[in-house]
Amino acid sequence: MRYFIFSVTLMLCSAIASAVDMPVLAKKKNCTGCHAIERKIVGPSWLDVAKRYKGNNEAPLFLANKIKVGGFGIWGVLRMPEQNLTNEEADKLAKFILELSDEPPLVASGR
């Protein structure tokens, strides 16, 4: 019984951690040089992006395209360069980013 409880607890902790972990693809493609989940580096935090597009049905396609071809003017004057990604990779990253708006805050509220 203790083994079962430990296994379930470990599984739940892994699921929670993976829900907000940086995807391997983002690390591999060096997205983390300009973006972080909760803080602005060069580009906006992914959480800010997720909040901006929450509820927008066109956001997955729009964001995947922005990730792939780059752009500027939405988050400031610095240009995001074109990325060497397949459409599938851009879709995966967009999905990850947009799902962040459904996650609870990563930092305790201090109450």
Buried (B, 14 or more C-beta within 10 A) or exposed (E): EEEEEEEEEEEEEEEEEEBBEBBEBBEEBEBBEBBBBEEEEEBBBBBBBBEBBEEEEEBBEEBBBBBBEEBEEEBEEEEBEEBEBEEEBBBBBBEBBBEBBEEEEEEEEEE
